[in-house]
Amino acid sequence: MTMEIDREAAAVYGVSIDQVRQELYNCFGARQVATIYTASNDYQVILECNKQIQDDPTGSPRST
């Protein structure tokens, strides 16, 4: 998939290209945001967006 960012529109709203990149990574990447420690294991807490948004490039939730 290719994404085109309207840099002028982003600038009007005060959004940098790095912020757009970070939000895309938050949604589609594997950003570790915390670690849960127990007596026997450590568990990584991974941030991701709603699966419905990941499945549809328009961001529109599917009706079931």
HUSUL-V889857 format. One line per field, one symbol per residue. burial: + if it has 24 or more other C-alpha atoms within 12 Angstrom, else -. Layout:
burial: ???
//
This chain:
burial: --------------------------+-------------------------------------
//
